Amino acid sequence: MIKSSKILVILCLLTLLNACSSRYHIKQDKAPLRAPTALEMQDALITNEAKSVSTGRPYTIRGKRYSPMSDEHGYNETGVASWYGRKFHGYHTSNGEIFNMFDMSAAHKTLPLPSFVKVTNIENGKTAIVRVNDRGPFHDDRLIDLSYAAAYKLGYHLNGTAKVKVEAITIDRSAPRLTYIQVAAGGNLENLQALSQTLQQQFQLQSPIHNEKGLYKLRLGPILDDKTAQDILDKLRKGKYKHAFLLYSEHQL
């Protein structure tokens, strides 16, 4: 007969496994149990951060494909803002950071990560500067998801949504942004090496191959001119490389 203590251990393990199998422990998002402090609602400090390469790739959510922007300069849009809180608190954001509902942060479908934006509540004129470090909200009628602290500062935390204006805030880069095109990936190094030589001759560009955990990735670049990069990408996609995409970095890959 199994002792009661062993049964208790088994039950605890099953409970833990069930909790881990769910991405979030709260079905419906909820506000925190306290209001954010004045310190927590201070505008995000704008810095010249390197952009995340991995979050610059096209992605698909719920059958819809999104292509992140290459640059946030001049971004200015009006739309609906929502907020996210306890449901996502403590979980990873799209660029690998930990979401804190009391940080001045936000999620956007296509802005480069990270980016800094000024958000203005059109109804009351209140403003907040937030750091965009996540993807979302994945609803066609919503433009941006703010942390609970940012929504509180803008005065719509009780309503859930508000009409806002979102403006990118940028500072001059110390180094030019480099553009790459990821053409192909696979496990056969010899095939990619042969393709690399062909592409070098065709486009007169470097075509380095990177090994990432056993998967070889062939890229063209760096390319300093956005138009040139887009033209080459269009040619590749019209040919055999329909899944080629742009990558952006402030250092050589």
Secondary structure, DSSP 8 states (H G I E B T S, - for coil): ---HHHHHHHHHHHHHHHHHHSS-S-SS----SS---TTTTS----------SGGGS-EEETTEEE---S--TT-EEEEEEEEE-TTTTTSB-TTS-B--TTSSEEE-SSS-SSEEEEEEETTT--EEEEEEEE-----TT--EEEEHHHHHHHT-TTTS-EEEEEEEE----SS--EEEEEEEEES-HHHHHHHHHHHHHHH-S---EEEETTEEEEEEEEE--HHHHHHHHHHHHHTT-TT-EEEEESS--
